[in-house]
Amino acid sequence: MEINELSSLKDFDFVITIYIFSQPGKSLTQISGVFFPVLKRFMKDKTTAEITEDYYDSKDANNFYQNIWSPDYTHVGTYKDEEVSIEEASLAMIKRMVRLIPKIKKSTKLLDLGSGYGGTARFIAKTYECSITCVNISEAQNKINNKLNKEAGLDEKITVVKANFEELPFQRDSFDLVWSQDAFLHSDHKDLIFREVSRVIKNEGRFIFTDFIKNEDSSPESLEPILQRLQLNDLGTFKQYDRLARNEDMAKVYNKDMPDMMIIHYSKVLEKLKADYKSITKKVSKKYIDDMMEGLQNWIDGAEAGHISWALFQYQKKKVWI
């Protein structure tokens, strides 16, 4: 069991006792640096899921993402050069992910975890005419997603479900493909995500996603200002995701580290906020925008310093005979 995967105070008490006795040379400061971020998680009044729901349901967040970031996409894009727009880069990333998986057919059943406003689902449903289920914890985003799906004539192809991707309300072997973009950072229990994906995906189905990750050697101090923007407790790592996949009978197909794409994307958003600050703060509160600008800069600095990154992952469910 990894320290960041502890799910109860009872587990925490047991592990810290073992750790102290097995590390006699460690000072109290060193021990605190390892365990305090985890203990802080248990001390929160709200769960990470509740914090995420409150954040994305807020008026400021919806005004920001709909009017400033993108009306369809809230994920990082991929850039040929810095002249590419945020919208173009976001769509290019979806197309890139599609090229990496087996051909999507009309019969494909796709599950989009942390679907936001549904831009990805609408593009795929319109292009490939397949069935898509969007899972998202924000009711405000889900309402907009349903509205845009209906306007696009895709409401019969796309189903929107309010749920937590740590506990999916679907039967075993329900989907051919599970997809996600920049959502799993909001989970403190990434083992549950992989367990649920393995349960609902069919044998030999693909699991493809992007997420923000940390360097294995990143210190709690270097991550603190980065995690603060979205009230996060920690980030995943390449090794962690590979291990969780193996634990759930999924084989690695493809991993790609792309910190430069995150730096470009967030720099573009930050530049837009600075250039249009006066008009933007008429739609979104000044505090929200100021906090966002500070947070984006912290993430850019963190990526440039090598503390964090943004990456693409793909795994395949092994054929399991029951």
C-alpha positions in Angstrom: 0.0 0.0 0.0 1.3 3.5 -1.0 1.1 6.3 1.6 -1.0 8.4 -0.6 -3.6 5.6 -1.1 -4.5 5.3 2.6 -8.2 5.4 2.9 -8.8 5.6 6.6 -7.3 7.0 9.8 -7.0 3.4 11.1 -4.7 2.6 8.1 -2.8 5.8 8.7 -2.2 5.1 12.3 -0.8 1.6 11.5 1.4 2.7 8.7 2.9 5.7 10.5 3.8 3.4 13.5 5.6 1.0 11.2 7.3 3.8 9.4 8.7 5.4 12.5 10.1 2.1 13.9 11.6 1.2 10.5 13.2 4.7 10.0 15.1 5.3 13.3 17.3 7.9 11.7 14.5 10.1 10.5 13.8 13.4 12.3 10.4 14.6 13.3 10.5 17.2 10.5 11.2 14.6 7.9 8.5 12.3 9.2 6.0 15.2 9.2 6.9 16.1 5.6 5.9 12.5 4.5 2.7 12.1 6.5 1.3 15.6 7.0 -0.3 16.0 3.5 -2.1 12.7 4.0 -3.2 13.6 7.5 -4.5 16.9 6.2 -6.7 15.0 3.8 -8.4 13.2 6.6 -8.9 16.4 8.6 -10.8 18.2 5.8 -14.5 18.9 6.5 -15.4 18.0 3.0 -14.3 15.1 0.8 -12.3 15.8 -2.4 -15.3 14.9 -4.4 -17.5 17.4 -2.6 -14.8 20.1 -3.0 -14.6 19.4 -6.7 -18.4 19.5 -7.1 -18.6 22.8 -5.3 -15.8 24.3 -7.4 -17.2 23.3 -10.8 -20.8 24.1 -9.8 -19.8 27.7 -8.8 -21.1 30.6 -10.8 -17.6 32.0 -11.3 -16.1 28.7 -12.5 -18.9 28.2 -15.1 -18.7 31.8 -16.3 -14.9 31.4 -16.6 -14.8 28.1 -18.5 -17.8 29.0 -20.7 -16.8 32.5 -21.6 -13.0 32.7 -21.3 -11.4 29.2 -21.4 -13.6 27.4 -24.0 -17.4 26.8 -24.4 -16.8 23.1 -25.1 -13.4 22.1 -23.8 -11.7 22.4 -20.4 -8.8 20.1 -21.1 -5.2 20.8 -22.2 -4.5 20.8 -25.9 -1.7 19.8 -28.1 0.2 22.4 -30.2 2.2 22.3 -33.4 3.3 25.8 -32.5 2.2 28.7 -30.3 0.1 30.2 -33.1 -2.5 27.5 -32.6 -5.6 28.7 -30.6 -6.8 27.1 -27.4 -9.9 25.7 -29.2 -7.8 24.3 -32.1 -5.3 22.7 -29.7 -8.1 21.1 -27.6 -9.7 19.5 -30.6 -6.3 18.4 -31.9 -5.7 16.5 -28.7 -9.0 14.7 -29.0 -8.1 13.7 -32.6 -4.7 12.6 -31.4 -6.2 10.3 -28.8 -8.6 8.8 -31.3 -5.7 7.9 -33.6 -4.1 6.0 -30.8 -7.0 3.6 -30.1 -8.7 0.9 -32.3 -11.2 2.4 -34.8 -14.4 3.7 -33.2 -17.4 2.1 -34.8 -21.2 2.8 -34.6 -21.5 -0.1 -32.2 -18.7 1.2 -29.9 -19.9 2.0 -26.3 -17.7 4.8 -24.9 -17.5 6.0 -21.3 -16.2 9.5 -20.8 -15.1 10.1 -17.1 -15.1 13.7 -15.9 -16.7 14.9 -19.1 -17.2 18.5 -18.2 -19.3 20.3 -20.8 -19.2 17.3 -23.1 -17.2 18.8 -26.0 -15.3 15.6 -26.5 -18.4 13.5 -26.4 -20.1 15.6 -29.0 -17.2 15.5 -31.4 -16.9 11.8 -31.2 -20.6 11.1 -31.3 -21.0 13.4 -34.4 -17.9 12.0 -36.2 -18.4 8.3 -35.4 -22.1 8.0 -34.6 -21.4 5.8 -31.5 -23.0 5.7 -28.1 -21.4 7.7 -25.3 -22.0 7.9 -21.6 -20.7 11.0 -19.9 -20.0 10.8 -16.1 -19.4 14.0 -14.3 -19.8 15.2 -10.7 -20.9 18.8 -11.5 -24.6 19.3 -12.0 -24.1 22.7 -13.4 -21.8 21.4 -16.1 -24.1 18.4 -16.8 -27.1 20.8 -17.4 -25.0 22.7 -20.0 -23.8 19.4 -21.5 -27.4 18.2 -21.9 -28.5 21.5 -23.4 -25.6 21.5 -25.9 -26.2 17.9 -26.8 -29.9 18.6 -27.6 -29.0 21.7 -29.7 -26.6 19.6 -31.7 -29.2 16.8 -32.2 -27.0 14.4 -30.3 -29.1 13.8 -27.2 -30.1 10.3 -28.3 -26.4 9.4 -28.7 -25.1 10.9 -25.5 -26.3 10.1 -22.0 -25.2 12.3 -19.1 -24.9 10.8 -15.7 -24.1 12.6 -12.4 -21.7 10.3 -10.6 -18.3 10.0 -9.0 -15.9 8.0 -11.1 -14.6 6.2 -8.0 -18.0 4.5 -7.8 -19.6 4.0 -11.2 -23.3 3.1 -11.5 -22.9 0.6 -14.3 -22.8 -3.2 -14.8 -19.7 -5.2 -15.4 -18.4 -5.3 -19.0 -20.6 -2.4 -20.1 -18.1 -0.4 -22.3 -15.7 -1.0 -25.1 -13.7 2.1 -24.4 -13.1 4.3 -21.3 -11.9 7.8 -21.9 -10.9 10.8 -19.7 -9.1 14.1 -20.0 -7.5 15.9 -17.1 -10.0 14.7 -14.4 -8.2 12.1 -12.2 -6.2 14.7 -10.4 -9.4 15.4 -8.4 -9.4 11.9 -6.9 -7.5 10.9 -3.7 -8.3 7.2 -4.4 -6.9 6.5 -7.9 -6.9 2.8 -7.0 -10.7 3.0 -7.0 -10.8 4.6 -10.4 -8.7 1.8 -11.9 -10.8 -0.8 -10.1 -14.0 0.6 -11.4 -12.7 1.0 -15.0 -11.5 -2.6 -15.0 -14.9 -3.7 -13.8 -17.0 -1.8 -16.4 -14.7 -2.2 -19.4 -15.0 -5.3 -21.6 -12.1 -7.8 -22.1 -9.5 -6.3 -24.4 -11.2 -2.9 -24.1 -9.0 0.3 -24.1 -8.6 2.8 -21.3 -7.1 6.1 -22.5 -6.7 9.3 -20.5 -4.7 12.4 -19.8 -3.8 13.7 -16.4 -1.5 15.9 -14.4 1.2 14.1 -12.6 4.1 14.8 -10.3 7.8 13.9 -10.5 8.6 10.9 -8.3 11.1 13.1 -6.4 8.9 16.2 -6.0 8.8 17.4 -2.4 5.6 18.4 -0.5 7.0 21.9 -0.3 7.4 22.2 -4.1 3.9 20.9 -4.7 2.0 22.9 -2.1 1.5 26.1 -4.2 0.6 24.0 -7.2 -2.0 21.9 -5.4 -3.6 24.9 -3.7 -5.4 26.2 -6.9 -7.8 23.3 -7.0 -7.6 22.3 -3.3 -5.9 19.1 -4.3 -4.0 16.8 -1.9 -1.6 15.1 -4.3 -1.0 14.1 -7.9 -0.4 10.7 -9.5 2.8 9.4 -11.1 3.8 7.3 -14.0 4.8 4.4 -11.7 1.6 4.6 -9.7 -0.6 4.5 -12.7 1.3 1.6 -14.3 1.1 -0.3 -11.0 -2.6 0.3 -10.5 -3.2 -0.9 -14.1 -1.3 -4.1 -13.5 -3.2 -4.7 -10.3 -6.4 -4.6 -12.3 -5.3 -6.8 -15.2 -4.6 -4.0 -17.6 -1.5 -3.9 -19.7 0.3 -0.7 -20.7 -0.1 0.2 -24.4 1.3 3.8 -24.5 2.5 6.5 -22.2 3.7 10.0 -23.3 5.1 12.7 -21.1 4.1 16.2 -22.5 4.9 19.0 -20.0 5.6 21.4 -22.9 2.0 21.2 -24.0 0.7 22.1 -20.5 3.1 25.0 -20.3 2.0 26.4 -23.7 -1.7 25.9 -22.9 -1.7 27.5 -19.5 0.5 30.3 -20.7 -2.0 31.1 -23.4 -4.9 31.1 -20.9 -2.8 33.4 -18.6 -2.0 35.8 -21.4 -5.6 36.0 -22.3 -6.6 36.8 -18.7 -3.9 39.5 -18.5 -4.9 41.1 -21.8 -8.6 41.1 -21.2 -8.6 41.5 -17.4 -11.0 44.5 -17.2 -13.7 42.9 -19.4 -13.2 39.5 -17.9 -13.7 40.7 -14.3 -17.1 42.1 -15.4 -18.2 38.5 -16.0 -16.2 36.7 -13.3 -15.3 37.9 -9.8 -11.9 39.7 -9.4 -10.9 37.3 -6.7 -11.6 34.2 -8.8 -9.5 35.6 -11.7 -6.7 36.8 -9.5 -6.5 33.4 -7.8 -6.7 31.7 -11.2 -3.8 33.8 -12.6 -1.7 33.1 -9.6 -2.6 29.4 -9.8 -1.8 29.1 -13.5 1.6 30.7 -13.0 2.4 28.3 -10.2 1.5 25.3 -12.5 3.7 26.8 -15.3 6.6 27.4 -12.9 6.1 23.9 -11.5 6.2 22.3 -14.9 9.3 24.3 -16.0 11.1 23.3 -12.8 10.2 19.6 -13.4 8.0 19.2 -10.3 4.9 18.4 -12.3 3.9 17.4 -15.8 1.0 16.5 -18.1 0.8 13.1 -19.7 -1.1 10.7 -21.9 -1.8 7.1 -20.8 -3.3 4.1 -22.5 -4.0 0.6 -21.1 -5.8 -2.5 -22.4 -7.9 -4.8 -20.3 -6.5 -8.3 -20.5 -8.7 -11.2 -21.5 -10.0 -12.5 -18.2 -11.7 -15.9 -18.0 -14.2 -16.3 -15.2 
